[in-house]
């Protein structure tokens, strides 16, 4: 048997051109669970996104009527292997922006930025895990947003 180890250096942070000149977003949050409920609501998640964006990207305005949108999607499933009540799931944060296809002049929404991850743990940690992961995703978004908009200032 041959074992190998692949080493890769972390990607360098580059400015995402799709985040440049983004000044305002609407917020959308969706939540789906399977099995026993976890006490999480879409409204709670939407408020957490609003607060997180205000903290991590204070220059980004939030307006429910704006066509550019930041969405946080959460899916959780409960399970009970043996005597432990647990959960696993998926979270995704994305930004979609208004876009126009040059060939047809069709106005649509296009994904400008996204990041997602998987979660698992004990049932009592489900809500805090979802919110902690949101904070992590928002911090990465803030770094990418900052890089895109600093490069645009030059």
C-alpha positions in Angstrom: 0.0 0.0 0.0 1.3 3.4 -0.9 0.3 6.3 1.2 0.6 9.9 0.0 0.2 13.3 1.4 -0.8 16.2 -0.8 0.2 19.6 0.5 -1.4 22.7 -0.9 -0.8 26.3 0.1 -4.0 28.2 1.0 -5.3 30.4 -1.8 -4.4 34.0 -1.7 -7.2 36.4 -1.1 -8.0 38.2 -4.3 -10.5 40.8 -5.0 -13.7 39.3 -6.4 -14.9 41.7 -9.2 -18.5 40.7 -8.6 -18.5 42.3 -5.2 -17.0 45.6 -6.4 -19.4 48.5 -6.3 -21.9 46.5 -4.2 -23.5 49.2 -2.0 -26.8 47.7 -0.8 -28.5 44.3 -0.3 -31.8 42.9 0.7 -31.7 40.0 3.2 -33.3 36.6 2.8 -33.1 33.7 5.1 -34.6 30.2 4.7 -34.6 27.3 7.1 -35.7 23.6 6.7 -35.4 20.9 9.3 -36.2 17.2 9.2 -37.2 15.4 12.4 -37.6 17.0 15.7 -37.5 20.9 15.5 -34.5 22.8 16.7 -36.1 26.0 17.8 -34.7 28.0 14.8 -36.8 30.2 12.6 -36.2 32.0 9.3 -36.9 35.3 11.1 -34.2 34.6 13.7 -31.7 33.8 10.9 -32.7 36.9 8.9 -32.1 39.1 12.0 -28.8 37.4 12.6 -27.7 38.1 9.0 -28.8 41.7 9.4 -26.8 42.2 12.6 -23.8 40.3 11.2 -23.7 42.4 8.1 -24.0 45.6 10.1 -21.0 44.5 12.3 -18.7 43.0 9.7 -19.6 45.2 6.6 -20.9 48.5 8.1 -20.6 50.4 4.8 -23.1 47.9 3.1 -26.6 49.2 3.4 -29.6 46.9 3.9 -32.9 47.6 2.1 -35.6 45.0 1.7 -36.6 46.5 -1.7 -33.2 46.3 -3.3 -32.6 43.8 -6.1 -29.2 42.6 -4.9 -29.7 40.0 -2.2 -27.8 38.3 0.6 -29.3 34.9 1.4 -28.6 32.5 4.2 -29.9 29.0 3.7 -29.9 26.3 6.5 -30.9 22.7 6.4 -30.7 20.5 9.5 -31.7 16.9 10.1 -32.0 15.3 13.6 -30.8 11.8 14.2 -30.4 9.6 17.3 -27.5 7.0 17.0 -27.8 5.0 20.2 -28.4 7.2 23.2 -27.1 10.5 21.7 -29.5 13.0 20.1 -27.6 14.7 17.3 -28.0 16.7 14.1 -26.2 17.2 10.8 -26.8 19.7 8.1 -25.7 22.3 5.6 -25.5 26.1 5.6 -24.9 28.4 2.7 -24.4 32.2 2.4 -24.6 33.8 -1.0 -25.0 37.1 -2.7 -26.9 37.5 -5.9 -26.8 40.7 -8.0 -28.9 42.1 -10.8 -27.3 41.2 -14.1 -27.9 41.9 -17.8 -27.0 39.4 -20.5 -25.2 41.4 -23.2 -26.5 39.2 -26.1 -30.2 39.4 -25.2 -30.4 42.4 -22.8 -32.3 40.0 -20.5 -32.4 41.2 -16.9 -31.8 38.4 -14.3 -30.1 37.7 -11.0 -26.7 36.1 -10.9 -24.7 34.6 -8.1 -21.9 37.0 -7.3 -20.4 35.3 -4.2 -21.1 32.1 -2.2 -19.7 30.0 0.6 -21.1 26.9 2.3 -20.3 24.3 4.9 -21.6 21.2 6.7 -22.4 21.0 10.4 -22.9 18.2 12.8 -23.1 17.8 16.6 -25.3 17.2 19.5 -28.8 18.4 19.4 -28.3 21.1 22.1 -25.6 22.7 20.0 -27.6 23.0 16.7 -28.7 26.6 17.0 -25.4 27.9 18.3 -23.5 25.9 15.6 -25.7 27.5 12.9 -25.1 31.0 14.3 -21.4 30.4 14.8 -21.1 29.2 11.2 -23.0 32.3 10.0 -20.4 34.5 11.8 -17.6 32.6 10.1 -19.1 32.9 6.6 -19.8 36.7 7.2 -16.2 37.3 8.2 -15.0 35.7 5.0 -17.6 37.7 3.0 -16.4 40.9 4.7 -12.8 40.1 3.8 -13.7 39.4 0.1 -15.9 42.5 0.0 -13.2 44.7 1.4 -10.6 43.4 -1.0 -13.0 43.9 -4.0 -13.9 47.4 -3.0 -10.3 48.6 -2.1 -9.1 47.4 -5.5 -11.9 49.4 -7.1 -10.8 52.6 -5.3 -7.4 52.5 -7.0 
